[in-house]
Amino acid sequence: MRRASKPPATGLRLLLIDDNSRGLLARRVILEEQGYIVTSCSNPEDALEQFASQLFDIVVTDYRMPNMDGIQLLARFRAIRSVPIVLISCMVEVLGLNEANTGADAVVAKNMHELSNMVRAVNRLALRPVKKPAGSQKGRRSAPRKRAAGE
């Protein structure tokens, strides 16, 4: 019997958003089994409150929700701070959703492979080195650069 390997990011904090309670529960259970600490929200407004008050390593959000779609929510998150975001939608093919036109770090279609594709995307993003904003290096001194011959 083949055992699943331990995810690369056990213990990372994940914000999960979906207005469909069954989808939210299914994704939460799968991600918690992978070792992620999951905070789930059933609407974008609650998700924004959680995101503003806590630090998350990754966000997974549905695309189609009342009052605000996933792309609008993604833009609001990015205005607060940069974090890897996975966008999930049953409209991926119909609307041609992809990373380039949504701003998400990964786009996953809702289909029979959704959960495994979501886990793969989240694990891949968890392995990425964290990008620090350019301003975060201010005040730090770097070692003097050695001059090459002829400079």
C-alpha positions as CSV (number, residue, x, y, z in Angstrom):
1,M,0.0,0.0,0.0
2,R,1.4,3.4,-1.0
3,R,1.3,6.1,1.7
4,A,0.9,9.7,0.8
5,S,4.0,11.7,1.5
6,K,3.8,14.5,4.1
7,P,3.1,17.9,2.6
8,P,6.0,20.3,2.3
9,A,4.3,23.0,4.4
10,T,2.8,21.3,7.5
11,G,1.7,24.0,9.9
12,L,1.3,26.8,7.4
13,R,-1.8,29.0,7.9
14,L,-4.3,29.0,5.1
15,L,-7.4,31.2,4.5
16,L,-10.2,29.3,2.6
17,I,-13.2,31.2,1.1
18,D,-16.3,29.7,-0.5
19,D,-20.0,30.6,-0.2
20,N,-20.9,26.9,-0.8
21,S,-20.8,25.3,2.7
22,R,-20.3,21.8,1.3
23,G,-17.4,22.8,-0.9
24,L,-15.9,24.8,2.0
25,L,-16.1,21.8,4.3
26,A,-14.7,19.3,1.8
27,R,-11.7,21.6,1.0
28,R,-11.1,22.4,4.6
29,V,-11.0,18.7,5.6
30,I,-8.6,17.8,2.8
31,L,-6.3,20.7,3.5
32,E,-6.3,20.0,7.3
33,E,-5.4,16.4,6.5
34,Q,-2.4,17.8,4.6
35,G,-1.3,19.6,7.8
36,Y,-2.4,23.1,7.0
37,I,-4.0,25.3,9.7
38,V,-7.2,26.4,8.0
39,T,-9.4,29.4,8.7
40,S,-12.6,29.2,6.6
41,C,-15.0,32.0,5.6
42,S,-18.3,31.7,3.8
43,N,-18.2,35.2,2.3
44,P,-15.7,37.7,1.0
45,E,-16.4,40.4,3.7
46,D,-15.5,38.0,6.6
47,A,-12.5,36.8,4.6
48,L,-11.2,40.4,4.3
49,E,-11.7,40.9,8.1
50,Q,-9.7,37.7,8.8
51,F,-7.0,38.6,6.3
52,A,-6.6,42.1,7.8
53,S,-6.3,40.8,11.4
54,Q,-4.2,37.7,10.9
55,L,-1.2,36.5,8.9
56,F,-1.8,33.8,6.4
57,D,0.7,31.9,4.3
58,I,-1.7,31.0,1.4
59,V,-5.3,32.0,0.4
60,V,-7.6,29.6,-1.5
61,T,-10.8,31.4,-2.8
62,D,-13.8,30.5,-4.9
63,Y,-14.4,32.8,-8.0
64,R,-18.1,33.1,-8.0
65,M,-19.6,34.5,-4.8
66,P,-22.3,37.1,-3.9
67,N,-21.3,40.8,-3.6
68,M,-17.7,40.3,-4.7
69,D,-16.1,37.8,-7.1
70,G,-12.7,36.1,-6.5
71,I,-10.8,38.5,-8.7
72,Q,-12.1,41.5,-6.8
73,L,-11.3,39.8,-3.5
74,L,-7.8,38.9,-4.7
75,A,-7.2,42.6,-5.6
76,R,-8.3,43.6,-2.1
77,F,-6.0,41.0,-0.5
78,R,-3.1,42.2,-2.6
79,A,-3.8,45.8,-1.5
80,I,-3.2,44.7,2.1
81,R,-0.2,42.4,1.6
82,S,1.2,39.9,-0.9
83,V,0.4,36.3,-0.3
84,P,0.1,33.3,-2.7
85,I,-3.5,32.9,-3.9
86,V,-5.3,29.9,-5.5
87,L,-8.5,30.7,-7.4
88,I,-11.0,27.9,-7.8
89,S,-13.9,28.1,-10.2
90,C,-16.3,26.0,-12.2
91,M,-16.0,28.7,-14.9
92,V,-12.3,28.3,-15.7
93,E,-12.9,27.1,-19.3
94,V,-16.0,29.1,-20.0
95,L,-14.4,32.4,-18.9
96,G,-10.9,31.5,-19.9
97,L,-9.6,32.1,-16.3
98,N,-5.9,31.7,-15.9
99,E,-3.0,33.1,-13.8
100,A,-2.3,35.9,-16.3
101,N,-5.8,37.3,-16.5
102,T,-6.8,36.8,-12.8
103,G,-3.7,37.7,-11.0
104,A,-3.9,34.5,-9.0
105,D,-0.8,32.4,-8.5
106,A,-2.7,29.3,-9.5
107,V,-6.2,28.7,-11.0
108,V,-7.9,25.4,-10.4
109,A,-11.0,24.1,-12.2
110,K,-13.9,22.7,-10.2
111,N,-14.2,19.2,-11.6
112,M,-13.6,15.6,-10.6
113,H,-9.8,16.4,-10.1
114,E,-10.4,19.6,-8.2
115,L,-9.3,18.4,-4.8
116,S,-6.1,16.8,-5.9
117,N,-5.2,19.7,-8.2
118,M,-5.9,22.2,-5.4
119,V,-3.7,20.3,-3.0
120,R,-0.9,20.1,-5.6
121,A,-1.2,23.9,-6.3
122,V,-1.2,24.7,-2.5
123,N,1.8,22.5,-1.9
124,R,3.7,24.0,-4.8
125,L,3.0,27.5,-3.6
126,A,4.0,26.5,0.0
127,L,7.4,25.6,-1.3
128,R,8.0,28.9,-3.0
129,P,10.4,31.3,-1.3
130,V,8.6,34.2,0.3
131,K,9.2,37.4,-1.6
132,K,9.9,40.4,0.6
133,P,8.8,43.8,-0.5
134,A,11.6,46.1,-1.8
135,G,11.2,48.5,1.2
136,S,11.8,45.7,3.7
137,Q,15.6,45.8,3.0
138,K,15.9,49.5,4.1
139,G,18.2,50.1,6.9
140,R,20.1,46.9,6.3
141,R,23.7,47.2,5.3
142,S,25.0,44.8,2.8
143,A,28.6,43.6,2.7
144,P,30.8,45.8,0.4
145,R,31.0,44.4,-3.1
146,K,34.5,43.3,-4.1
147,R,35.8,45.1,-7.1
148,A,36.6,43.1,-10.2
149,A,39.9,43.6,-11.9
150,G,39.8,46.7,-14.1
151,E,37.1,48.6,-12.1
